[in-house]
Amino acid sequence: QVQLVESGGGLVQPGGSLRLSCAASGSIFRIYPMGWYRQAPGKQRELVATITIGGNTEYGDSVRGRFFISRDDAKNTWYLQMNSLKPEDTAVYYCNARILTPGLIDDYWGQGTQVTVSS
């Protein structure tokens, strides 16, 4: 059984920074692409950032240059550094990964962590 647990969300003022973490646990052989998505009230879930096993990154247009994704494979953990936060960044942030376990490769999601940007 694989679990993804996010941490680091909260309330921050516009212009501030937050760092989200996602830790994967369970019978994990390897984690392939890791990513972050977000969903604001009344909107569809959207891509925030992804990082491949080789370290290639991709960002959503609205966060490029402000958010940065990284990974620590030794800890099965990845991070989202969010800078210059704006009220429109307010959403529930979900981590996601494609994970190889004994006999199966599948996509997994965390439970979500709320990020609120407000003065």
N, C-alpha and C positions, 0 to 999 in steps of 0.2 A: 504494500500500500504506500503510495507516494502522497506526500502532503506538501503544499506550498504555503508558507506563512509570511505575510507582509507585516512590516512595521514602519513607523516613522511618520505617519500621517498626522494631521492636526490643523490648527488654526494659525494662520500667518498673515501679516499685513502685506499689502501690495508692495512689491519691490523686494520682499524678503526671500529667503531660501529655505528649502527643506530637502532632506535626503531620505528616500524610501529604500527599504531593504526587502528582499525576498529570499527566504531560505527554504531550500528543498530538502526533504528528509524521506527516508525509506530505502528500499532496495534499488538503488540507482547505480546503473553501470556508467551511463554517460548522459550529459545534458547537451542537447543540440541548440537550436536557436532559443534564446531567452528574450523575453520582451515585457513591455509595459503597455497597457491599454487603459483608457479611462472612459467613464460614462457620466455625463452630466444629466440632471433631471430633464426628462422630456426629449433627450437626444439619444442617438445610437452610440454604441460603443465604438471608440475610434483608436487607431494606432497612436501611441506616443513615441515609442522607440523600441528597436530590436537590436540584438547583437548576436552574431554568429559564433560558432565555436572557434573560428579563426580570428575573431575580433572585429569583423566588419560591422559597421553600425548603419542604422537607418532611422530617420526621425520624421515625425509628422511635421507638416509645413508650419503649423502654429507654434511649435516648440523649438524648432531648429535654431541653434545658436544660444539657447537659454537652458535647455535640459541636456544632460549627458548621462549615458548609460555605460555601466562597466560591469565586469563579472570577475568573480574569484572562484575558479573551478575547484580549488583545494577545499573550499568551504561549501561548495554547491550553493553559492549565494550570488545574487546580482543586485545592482543598485541603480537608483535613478536620482541623480543630483539635479535639483530643480532650482534655478536661479531667476532673479528678476520676475518673480511670480506676479500674475495678473488675476483680477477677479474672475476672468473667463477660464482660468485654469481650475476653478472649483469643480470638483467631480469626485466620484469614487474611482480610485486607481486599482487596477488588477494586474498582478503579475501572471505570466504565462510562460510555459516552456514545453518543448518536445523532449520527452525523456525516454531513454532506453532502460527498461527493467528486465529481469529474467523472463525471456520469452515474449516480450511485448514492447512496442514503441508507440507512445500515445501522447496526446496533448493534455496538459494539466493546467488548472487555474487556481489562483489563490482566492481567498474569501473577500478580498477588497479592503481598502483602507481609505477613509475619507480625508480629502484635502480641501480645506476651505480657505480662500484668500479674501480677506475682508478687513476693512479698517474699523 
